[in-house]
Amino acid sequence: MAERPQVPRAIGSLDVWLGATKTGQIVRTPGDFIAFSFDGGYRATGGVPILSLSFRAAAGGLRKDPKPLFGTLPAFFANLLPEERLREAMEKHHAGNVRRGNDFDLLAALGADLPGAVRVVPGDGRPTMPDASPGSRPKARFSLAGVQMKLSVMKNTGKGGGLTLPLDDGQGQYIAKFPSMAFPGVSENEYANLALAAAIGMDVPERELVDKSDFEGIPAEFDILSEGRVLLVKRFDRTETAARIHIEDLAQVFGIYPSRKYEGAAYHDIAAALGVAVSPAAALDFVRRLALAALTGNGDMHLKNWSLIYRGDGSRPSLAPVYDVLSTVPYLPADAMALSLGGERSFGALSAQRWKAFANRARLPEPAVLKAVVETVARVNDVWWRLPERAAVPAPVLERIDTHVKAMTPVLMTCAAR
């Protein structure tokens, strides 16, 4: 006789898996305290494969188990969940079985398809069913971090093709980012900026623009009113065979909750962490991406828009590919950098002095940082004005991006004077 499935709101404990390794368990008490503890076998390995750098002690191995929290998941797990519109849509999709605002319920519902290689499943071994009632229809059970309306989708390989949501235990290999009523041309904007990053030598996933009509069977709660092109990006945390690759964003690395992603650290903190956890070369790659953000007017590179990726045996991270890069100044003319750079956020203030301050705080060689900025500006100006993907961007949006690039080029090129 098959085991009876259970709904998320009734689950009391969740086992946390990283690939084939059980790393620990999350327990919810009747009083709504939530505790995460490491599995004894995983602790004996010293914490390999790495679940999160936030769980590792400075001297090596794992930290002590985090203290129980009232009604709140540890920051690492909270950062696996969607935010704002996507969260509202997912809670509506699972209405009656996931309580609004309850992180544990939502993690239990979506734990089979989280970002990276983490899986969270019921601790008693019984399957999770978002709606366990007889004859219930399959539900989407993926989680993507962030606030923009985006879906994990898969391409249909049968006749006619098209794109659809994975249901139950299916997995998507692409992220579909939908147009916005508030920000016209945002899909085309990001498409062109990703192409620019790739053209100047950065690690960027495959991407394409598709039509909304290409999607089939999207539940009403995930549909949106705005028309326009949809940006389709290949997931770099999934292989061609749907195997999972572990990732964690920098909010997870620093143990910062999503609500503090704009204030939990500064850019020099990220650079310093990369220099230690990955390599000085990775920290300089980060500098190049920062220079690109400043030059193109991207004010949304907060802690969750930078990630580490764990390939191979998961014992050492690398800087993950570029993602979520677009120019925000066409929509928010007074926008600024998402985090502090050398004590400043204003784009116009990012002259050589700020980059020198950043280098000193990040413990990076000042000449190498200034050189990385200058080289990035030169490469962008060599490529951007003749980039084919510019043609996809609506004229008013493109004009504002171009104006910002022209204005920021002399500001950033002050770094050439050393």
Disulfide bonds with the S-S distance in Angstrom:
none
